[in-house]
Amino acid sequence: MILDSMDLMTKQLDKTFNISPVEVSDTPEGGCATRKDHLTNITKPDRLSKDDIEKDYEYTRGNLYSIIEKGQEAINGILELAQESEMPRAYEVAGQLIKSVSDATDKLMDLQKKLKDVEEETKQKGPSTVNNALFVGSTAELAKMIKNSDLSSSSK
């Protein structure tokens, strides 16, 4: 009975607003596959290739150079404005802009360091052998052994 009255009310609202009924799907996002389903088909490479690393480095480096150059142009403009207007807020903005540009230059230097670290990781290191001699005994036994080795080497 309640469903019949709801159904009747829905039909009247559809007629009033001149719309047609729409089927609602129970699946998430209207029946579309979820993002997680799409991502399962993507395979992640084990390691980035040297070309990928080089491309990313060049792209990031170019962006940082562009940001620094535009920041320097903006600094010149805001400093002229600050000198003409003599307003404290203009000088404050200029100081913040100078700090932003100096941060970008620091990021450029960090990028160089990170590239160097990545290149060191990709280089194959040869096998390294560490030979550690371990003596198990008391200090008196060790001193006696050293004394005996000194005597045998001096007698030769």
JONOR-V704498 format. One record per residue. N is the residue number from 0. PSI is psi as a letter, one per 30 degrees, with the letter a starting at -180 (* if undefined). Layout:
N,PSI  N,PSI
This chain:
0,e  1,e  2,e  3,e  4,e  5,e  6,e  7,e  8,e  9,e  10,e  11,e  12,e  13,e  14,e  15,e  16,g  17,h  18,l  19,l  20,k  21,k  22,k  23,k  24,k  25,f  26,l  27,k  28,h  29,h  30,f  31,l  32,k  33,l  34,e  35,e  36,e  37,e  38,f  39,f  40,f  41,k  42,k  43,k  44,k  45,e  46,k  47,k  48,l  49,e  50,e  51,e  52,e  53,e  54,e  55,e  56,e  57,e  58,e  59,e  60,e  61,e  62,e  63,e  64,e  65,e  66,e  67,e  68,e  69,e  70,e  71,e  72,e  73,e  74,e  75,e  76,e  77,e  78,e  79,e  80,e  81,e  82,e  83,e  84,f  85,h  86,k  87,e  88,e  89,e  90,e  91,e  92,e  93,e  94,e  95,e  96,e  97,e  98,e  99,e  100,e  101,e  102,e  103,e  104,e  105,e  106,e  107,e  108,e  109,e  110,e  111,e  112,e  113,e  114,e  115,e  116,e  117,e  118,e  119,e  120,e  121,f  122,k  123,k  124,k  125,l  126,k  127,k  128,k  129,j  130,j  131,k  132,k  133,k  134,k  135,j  136,a  137,l  138,e  139,e  140,e  141,e  142,e  143,e  144,e  145,e  146,e  147,e  148,e  149,e  150,e  151,e  152,e  153,f  154,f  155,*
